[in-house]
Amino acid sequence: MSTIKAAQHFKSLSWVYPYGKYRGYPLEDVVELDPHYVRWCCDELPGFRLDPTARAELEVNEENM
């Protein structure tokens, strides 16, 4: 798998949920509203990975909960 194709699997803060209870919401909003849900997605959904900026934002919001 090429580096470019592999990088496409990482979710950025502008990525919009196409499913679940936050369907239609950008990841940036969900990280703020419900960081535990985003962590669940990372842990339980195959291939759900965050880019470095989104991961850092998630960690900050988890600490503030």
LOLUMTI-626041 format. One record per residue (C-alpha): y, z, x; residue number from 0. Coordinates in Angstrom, 1 decimal. Layout:
BEGIN
<pt><y>Y</y><z>Z</z><x>X</x><nr>NUM</nr></pt>
...
This chain:
BEGIN
<pt><y>0.0</y><z>0.0</z><x>0.0</x><nr>0</nr></pt>
<pt><y>3.4</y><z>-0.9</z><x>1.4</x><nr>1</nr></pt>
<pt><y>6.1</y><z>1.7</z><x>2.0</x><nr>2</nr></pt>
<pt><y>8.4</y><z>0.1</z><x>-0.5</x><nr>3</nr></pt>
<pt><y>5.7</y><z>0.1</z><x>-3.3</x><nr>4</nr></pt>
<pt><y>4.7</y><z>3.7</z><x>-2.5</x><nr>5</nr></pt>
<pt><y>8.3</y><z>4.9</z><x>-2.7</x><nr>6</nr></pt>
<pt><y>8.6</y><z>3.5</z><x>-6.2</x><nr>7</nr></pt>
<pt><y>6.3</y><z>6.2</z><x>-7.5</x><nr>8</nr></pt>
<pt><y>8.9</y><z>8.9</z><x>-6.6</x><nr>9</nr></pt>
<pt><y>11.1</y><z>9.9</z><x>-9.5</x><nr>10</nr></pt>
<pt><y>14.8</y><z>10.1</z><x>-9.0</x><nr>11</nr></pt>
<pt><y>17.3</y><z>12.2</z><x>-11.0</x><nr>12</nr></pt>
<pt><y>18.2</y><z>9.1</z><x>-13.0</x><nr>13</nr></pt>
<pt><y>14.6</y><z>8.4</z><x>-14.1</x><nr>14</nr></pt>
<pt><y>14.2</y><z>8.7</z><x>-17.9</x><nr>15</nr></pt>
<pt><y>11.1</y><z>10.4</z><x>-19.4</x><nr>16</nr></pt>
<pt><y>9.2</y><z>7.8</z><x>-21.4</x><nr>17</nr></pt>
<pt><y>6.9</y><z>10.4</z><x>-23.0</x><nr>18</nr></pt>
<pt><y>6.6</y><z>14.0</z><x>-24.0</x><nr>19</nr></pt>
<pt><y>9.0</y><z>16.5</z><x>-25.5</x><nr>20</nr></pt>
<pt><y>11.9</y><z>15.2</z><x>-23.3</x><nr>21</nr></pt>
<pt><y>11.3</y><z>11.5</z><x>-24.1</x><nr>22</nr></pt>
<pt><y>14.6</y><z>9.6</z><x>-23.5</x><nr>23</nr></pt>
<pt><y>16.1</y><z>12.4</z><x>-21.3</x><nr>24</nr></pt>
<pt><y>17.0</y><z>11.7</z><x>-17.7</x><nr>25</nr></pt>
<pt><y>15.1</y><z>13.8</z><x>-15.2</x><nr>26</nr></pt>
<pt><y>18.5</y><z>15.3</z><x>-14.1</x><nr>27</nr></pt>
<pt><y>18.9</y><z>16.9</z><x>-17.5</x><nr>28</nr></pt>
<pt><y>15.4</y><z>18.1</z><x>-17.8</x><nr>29</nr></pt>
<pt><y>15.6</y><z>19.8</z><x>-14.4</x><nr>30</nr></pt>
<pt><y>18.5</y><z>21.7</z><x>-15.7</x><nr>31</nr></pt>
<pt><y>17.2</y><z>22.5</z><x>-19.2</x><nr>32</nr></pt>
<pt><y>13.6</y><z>23.2</z><x>-18.4</x><nr>33</nr></pt>
<pt><y>12.6</y><z>23.2</z><x>-14.6</x><nr>34</nr></pt>
<pt><y>9.3</y><z>24.8</z><x>-15.5</x><nr>35</nr></pt>
<pt><y>8.3</y><z>21.7</z><x>-17.5</x><nr>36</nr></pt>
<pt><y>9.2</y><z>19.4</z><x>-14.5</x><nr>37</nr></pt>
<pt><y>7.1</y><z>21.7</z><x>-12.2</x><nr>38</nr></pt>
<pt><y>4.3</y><z>21.4</z><x>-14.7</x><nr>39</nr></pt>
<pt><y>4.6</y><z>17.6</z><x>-14.6</x><nr>40</nr></pt>
<pt><y>4.5</y><z>17.6</z><x>-10.8</x><nr>41</nr></pt>
<pt><y>1.4</y><z>19.9</z><x>-10.8</x><nr>42</nr></pt>
<pt><y>-0.5</y><z>18.3</z><x>-13.7</x><nr>43</nr></pt>
<pt><y>0.3</y><z>14.6</z><x>-14.0</x><nr>44</nr></pt>
<pt><y>-1.3</y><z>12.3</z><x>-11.4</x><nr>45</nr></pt>
<pt><y>1.3</y><z>10.4</z><x>-9.5</x><nr>46</nr></pt>
<pt><y>4.3</y><z>12.4</z><x>-10.8</x><nr>47</nr></pt>
<pt><y>6.3</y><z>13.0</z><x>-7.6</x><nr>48</nr></pt>
<pt><y>10.0</y><z>13.7</z><x>-7.1</x><nr>49</nr></pt>
<pt><y>12.2</y><z>12.1</z><x>-4.5</x><nr>50</nr></pt>
<pt><y>13.7</y><z>14.6</z><x>-2.0</x><nr>51</nr></pt>
<pt><y>17.0</y><z>14.9</z><x>-4.0</x><nr>52</nr></pt>
<pt><y>15.2</y><z>15.6</z><x>-7.2</x><nr>53</nr></pt>
<pt><y>12.8</y><z>18.1</z><x>-5.5</x><nr>54</nr></pt>
<pt><y>15.8</y><z>20.0</z><x>-4.0</x><nr>55</nr></pt>
<pt><y>17.5</y><z>20.1</z><x>-7.4</x><nr>56</nr></pt>
<pt><y>14.3</y><z>21.4</z><x>-9.1</x><nr>57</nr></pt>
<pt><y>13.9</y><z>24.2</z><x>-6.5</x><nr>58</nr></pt>
<pt><y>17.5</y><z>25.3</z><x>-7.0</x><nr>59</nr></pt>
<pt><y>17.1</y><z>25.4</z><x>-10.8</x><nr>60</nr></pt>
<pt><y>13.7</y><z>27.2</z><x>-10.5</x><nr>61</nr></pt>
<pt><y>15.4</y><z>29.9</z><x>-8.4</x><nr>62</nr></pt>
<pt><y>18.2</y><z>30.3</z><x>-11.0</x><nr>63</nr></pt>
<pt><y>15.8</y><z>30.8</z><x>-14.0</x><nr>64</nr></pt>
